[in-house]
Amino acid sequence: MTNKHSDELTAMRSGLPSYEKKVRWELADLRREKDELERELSVLRNNLSAAENQVRVVQSSAAYRIGILIINSRSIRGLIRLPWRLYKIFLEFRRNRSIVTDNLSKGIEALSVPEDNRADFKRVWVGAADNMANSEVPFTITNNIAEAVVIAPGLHGTLVFSLPFANDIPPFDLSREATVTIAEVTERGERNTQEIRGPVSGYLGCHAFLGDSPLALLFAYQAEAGSPEANSVIVRISFSEDDDSDVAMQLPALRCRTYTPGISVVLPSYMGIKTLGRCLESLRTQSLSSDAFEVIVILNGPDDGTEDWLLGYINENPTFNLKIIKSSLLGASNARNRGVEAASREYITFIDDDDYVSPNYLEALLDASASEQMALATVLDVDGAGLECDNRINQQLRNAQSYSSCSYNDVSSVLTMNACKSLPTFLAAQLKYDVNMKSGEDVCFFSRYLGRYSPRLNLQPVVANATYYRVLSENSVSRKPPSFAFNVEERLAVIQSIDSCLPFVGDSYKRGFLTSKISAQSNYVRTYLESHRDEIARYATMLQGTPIISEYDRKIAASLSEVMVYSYCFAPYLDTAGIVMAKRIQALGQPVDVVCNSMDGIRKVDRRLDHITAGLVGRKIVMKGRPSFSGWPEIKQFAVEANKAVENLEKSRAPYKEIYSRAMWVASHFAAALHKLRQPEVFWRAEFSDPILKDVQGADREMTLDTAWLKRAGFHDALKRKGITPPDTDNLFAWGETLAYALADEIVFTNSNQLSYMLGYCDLPSETIEDVRKRSVVSHHPTLPALFYDIAEPEYEVDESCINIGYFGSFYATRGLGEVFRALDDVVRDGAGKIKLHVFTTNGQEATREASALSLSDHIVVNEYVGFYDFLALTNKFDCLLVGDANTKGLKAINPYLPSKLSDYLGSNSSIWALCEKGSVLDGIANNDSTGRMVVSYCDDHASHVMALKLIQERLYS
């Protein structure tokens, strides 16, 4: 098989000589890692596609407005004014198109899966290994050609050949140039030669489609009808002359099984003695000759007498080809897998034991079956009174009969149910039903089947009125009472199984079909959560930390959201403010929509940060203005255009009940304040991460704004209605704080000192400040659940013979490590033990310079700063984590800061060394720690740092 596609070549793993066992295991590990990287790459490409599709929402709204405008312009006056109104819409659209994008609905971009138009039976596949082979034949090797002769007298049907993987490693390097040749052997020589060239299909993303099933290379040979002269089949696998001769020598024995002409009926039964009779009678009386089909009943429940009854049925009907398989494993999926393994006919169909079929059902299915087709029959429901009922599935089938060609979407409802279809056993046997699913396993199986293969649909059985009668019962899916287990947990299992396959489906048409199946399952989730909003956080917890390709969670959240978040900087940008806002949403557990600004050019992106808010963020409207912390034109543009985007969004949904804004980036509060002016009844929650007006030195941040615009926008009047005189200042940051104090319904501070400090320098009247205090709450930065600390696996080694202390952060005038280095120098000189301080920072040169000056180079390891998930994972690698207060002594009356790193450290398993300023919030937390994790030392207190280091040693060595 010649593989000419570089993207798939990189995914291929090579089989190595058997004596290199260690390398083989390493290759298996690398392959699993590569699959994960490929999924992450798909997520990155999805987001790139979104960035190139910026104006989706605005374009849609413009089309809607134009349509309404034309409909309402029926009068002479309306027609006269129509051109001017259209021109105004055009001007507005042109102005906004470069400013806003809603990236809720993004196209799903596959990995670079090669376009392959070969027929499914003309390929070599990677599929589930066949454990039911009829024979196993070793190869003989001649000139680097492996040859095996399989005895097959009176050849007929389909021969399936397989080469099993060993320890998840292919039998040979799949990137090698190789060709499979199959021919029938008669007394007069070879004939009907078929040749299969590369590339191998189904290897890229095989675990997404096949789960943990043992793998094999599989290919098929279909004998021509009536080949009595053939007594064997010869299979050759030839490699290019450039390959080493031992490649063919490493091939395992060739396995072979034969599927004879006809159709196998797989019939799982769980205590079905009361219903099996009607089902079997409908099969026994088929118009199809009894030697053209087999019925395989799989018993997978307690003994209720069904087996004895079946044995009696076989004795009474000796010409009826009925097989019985007993399975010790419960579940219909296990039963169907056993039935597929045991099937011996070329085609296969499934029937449930409480259903039945029309007399021409199997004959019509078999007549319409072919290697590249899926045959479909009519399905009718039967209620408890025995009355036949039509259904949406059957209506789709009837409609599709009149189409020149039938697409998957035309009959989407029938394609992913077990009933009323037949398919080639060779292809069906390569997949497995998911035995862990409690419901929806048929949706998962057939979605993966249609995503992997490319069957045409044949509706001739529908034309022939071949019918599957589906008996409805209290246990039917359509009658299941709503529950979190069924509507959420079980639906998510199906969704995530299909979603994981999407990156490996190259055909956009099939990706669209799979996405529609995800949407259908998502509707169960959404409907349940609409009436059980108290369980949304529980649902979101199930998603967080999991890669999501189709963004079904965003669509569910968008339909449930009642909160709009204004966060100028937001994940997936690597910025503390944006990450903390994402953590805040995760902790709140409410679905929200978000308006943020593009931070391209000033912040890096890590798409994995979207995992934090999985299930909770619906629409994310990204403004495309130039990012700026303090530029008034940019801040004003964000506030105005963000509100226009939200107002436009509210034309097609209910107004938001709440808004949430968070600042260091003060533009967030200005945008939320404009929203509050527009909708005074909305509840506004405004959070301050740190003081905005005052910098770390205690000085005012100076940046002017346009006070005339504030007045025109209505802020002056809004403040006066609150009994507040508008500030006589043009300071941007002073106004940012004042608007939140005056208009927000709740003000969130991250610590109590911050609240006291900010209200202490506030110029508002004392009664207003007291009112602000009453509306204020203190909420520390949230800590993420433990699962987020396991997402990344950074390759960073620590010396286990040392005490390893980790520090993550930058060096500022108010927060350095000089005094820590000096304390470490003293402890090292005393010979108290081996200690290493691992510093991760953006300004490593300064740390290196300080370490060198104290001759501590052997005890301090300076590293580049790492991404957020690497940081979380690394916190568990160290014995202790160092967090330091900003030093505000002589600058501020109280320390208003609480390092955000503390919240992340608290989620790790490591001890924490808190370097505190006396009286700070960090000092209070450390001294009130009841877990014994925290060690305290104080700024400018050398002795306390030395004591802390020694205490860390005692605790870790005790």
Buried (B, 14 or more C-beta within 10 A) or exposed (E): BEBEBEEBBEBBBBBBEEEEEEEBEEBBEEBEEBBEEBBBBBBBBBBEBBBEBBBBBBBBBBEEBBEEBBEEBEEEEBEEEBEEBBEEBEEBBEEBBEBBBBBBBBBBBBBBBBEBEEEBBBBBBBBBBBEEBBBEBEBEBEEBBBBBBBEBEEBBBBBBBBBBBBEBBBBBBBBBBBBBBBBBBBEEEBEBEBEBBBBBBBBBBBBBBBBEBBBBBBBBBBBEEEBEBBBBBBBBBBBEEEBEEEBBEBBBBBBBBBBBBBBBBBBBBBBBBEBBBBBBEBBBEBEBEBEBBBBBBBBBBEEBEBBEBBEEBBEEBEEBBBBBBEBEEEBBBBBBBBBBBBBBBBBBBBBBBBBBBBBBBBBBBBBBBBBBBBBBBBBBBBEEEEEEEEBEBBEBBBEBEEEEEBEBEBBBBBBBBBBBBBBBBBBBBBBBBBBEBBBBBBBBBBBBBBBBBBBEBBBBBBBBEBBBBBBBEEEEBEEBEEEBEBBBBBBBBBBBBBBBBBBBBBBEEBBBBBBBBBBBBBBBBBBBBEEBEEBBBBBBBBBBBBBBBBBBBBBBBBBBBBBBBBBBBBBBBBBBBBBBBBBBBBBBBBBBBBBBBBBBEEBEBBBBBBBBBBBBBBBBBBBBBBBBBBBBEBBBBBBBBBBBBBBBBBEEEEBBEBBBBBBBBBBBBBBBBBBBBBBEEBBBBBBBBBBBBBBBEBEEBEBEBBBEEBEEBBBBEBBEEEEBEBBEBBBBBBBBBBBBBBBBEBBBBBBBBBBBBBBEBBBBEEEBBEBBEEBBEBEBBBBBEEEBBEBBEEEBEBEEEBBBBBBBBEBEEBBBBEBBBBBBBBBBEEEBBBBBBBBBBEEBEBBBEBBEEBEBEEBBBBBEBBBBBBBBBBBBBBBBBBBBBBBBEEBBEBBBBBBBBBBBBBBBEBBBBBBBBEBBBBBBBBEEBEEEBBBBBBBEBEEBBBBBBBBBBEBEEE
